[in-house]
């Protein structure tokens, strides 16, 4: 069934008032999201939101001609009525710094009657405790309106006294607070009182049925809310209400973590806060007593203070057997240029002192060295741990340039990074470098450098370095082991290739001739024997190659001619000739060097013949072995040391690989070239040594 509506110019006034209070509600909610939970802001939102609810409810009550809707909107009005008056009380308490009174219990007790009033208003048709009345036709400048006229009963009058009393109490608290506040807070409070007072005046007039100049059914409270909104808006935008909220002095003092003691001109205690009683291990009973007898630990700093100046000193007190360190600050108190006493501020710095001592102990006993360096490299601080690391006293380093302590080869890169860091406040870099110890030995250090030039407690670049010499040595050993493992792996692959390929052929030959021997071919036994000898040679060479991969034994000074002649006796034939052109002496493993010569001589026999002529000679840092055979083609010289490489059908291809492994184990460089006669020439460089006198 459609609901009849009635239009009047009053609706425009109510709508404008609702829009204003609603905008203030949204502003308050935005402040609440920014600041978080704050009693002052919450109470402000309660006032303007309640005003919005009251005004909108009155608008819809007037708009719709329906008894049921009229009762509904009258009930909603009581939500706005109780909310607005009680929020005014809460706002006054919060703004004046009495937030500790706004406990959940107190707030709940205050809101019991407003909540009950909403229930009574919603059920008034059954008991008529709040009002009696009926719909009546009214005509005037507002038009023809059907209005629910009401006559208020005693319970409502009592409720009116309760709510108005709460609001007036809130305004009274604000007024008292404004009297002793700075001008900005005073202007805020006056705007708040004027706005809230306007709404309260119209509300009381309407409740007492004493509205001037208008019929009783015309509710002017929304106009009061509109005036309140304008005053609040003025306070917000002119005096930063909700952004600049006063804090009660009592709240500040009791919330201070630092202790304070107020003395009169005779140095008697007249006041102290809870923090002071805690840090001094006393109670409020000392009020009225002289400082020297009540708090003797503080007497010395008080006696050293001169009026007109500020004195700061550190004192020590013992509380429950524990030593505490307090930073004491004394200043004079004046009123109208008249000296009235002293103020003693106490800050417990025990934890800070403990941290300072802990870090001092860590720095002094650290295995890392710490330097503070100026942008030009001048050392201004060196930690005691410097002596533990380098053996150099830290006092010796003060004033020196840090670049002098860096190895010349590392200095350029380090300095470039350091200069870049000077231009990057708060930046840091990490570098490894070498630095000398007290004995002149080079230590490997890893440094982390941090730009703290902007830090007022440092004003320099901090170098934190730790010695990594052992780590660098371990890394070198690991690299060497890795190279050895890589070499061993290569040798294993070589063994596998030789065994899988070179051994397979003589094995197959031996099997075939064994079959023939079983059929009566006796000459096949010779072929089997030859294959077995071939297999034995391959196995010997493979084992020898494996041995050469190991590290060389102890070296000693050897003569080239002596080792060459001994090896020649082991492998030479009657037709072959050895010529030692020039002998030298150098450091080598004698047994390994002998094996090197034996393999080279054996290689010459295999590729040239039994009548080969071999020349051996040496000079500073090298020796050579060459023959008078056909030589090695240029395109094959790079591969002659590869395992298995051979041009001799009966060879294993491992002899020269063994030679190369022996040379590598000694750290020598090998080269293959051509002799003067066109034969093969093998050179070994970087051997050290010097020429030796030839023996006849």
Secondary structure, DSSP 8 states (H G I E B T S, - for coil): ---EE---HHHHHHHHHHHHHHHHHHHHHHHHHHH-S-HHHHHHHHHHHHHHHHHHHHHHHHHEE-HHHHHHHHHHHHHHHHHHHHHHHHHHHHHTT-GGG--HHHHHHHHHHHHHHHHHHHTHHHH-SSEEEEEEEEEETTEEEEEEEEEE-HHHHHHHHHHHHHHHHHHHHHHHHHHTS-HHHHHHHHHHHHHHHHHHHHHHHHHTT--SSS-TTS--HHHHHHHHHHHHHHHHHHH-TTTS----HHHHHHH-SSEEEEE-TT-BEEEE-HHHHHHHT--GGGTTSBHHHH-HHHHHHHHT--TTS-EEEEEEEEETTEEEEEEEEEEEEEETTEEEEEEEEEEE-HHHHHHHHHHHHHHHH-SSEEEEE-TTSBEEEE-THHHHHHS--HHHHTTSBGGGGS-HHHHHHHHHHHHHHHTSTT-EEEEEEEEE-TTS-EEEEEEEEEEETT-TTT-EEEEEEEE-HHHHHHHHHHHHHHHHHHHHHHHHHHHHHHHHHHHHHHHHHHHHHHHHHHTT-TTHHHHHHHHHHHHHHHHHHHHHHHHHTS-----EEEEHHHHHHHHHHHH--TT-EEEEEE-EEEEE-HHHHHHHHHHHHHHHHHHH-TT-EEEEEEETTEEEEEESSS---GGGGGGTTSTT--S-TT--S-HHHHHHHHHHHHT-EEEEEE-TTSSEEEEEES---EE-----
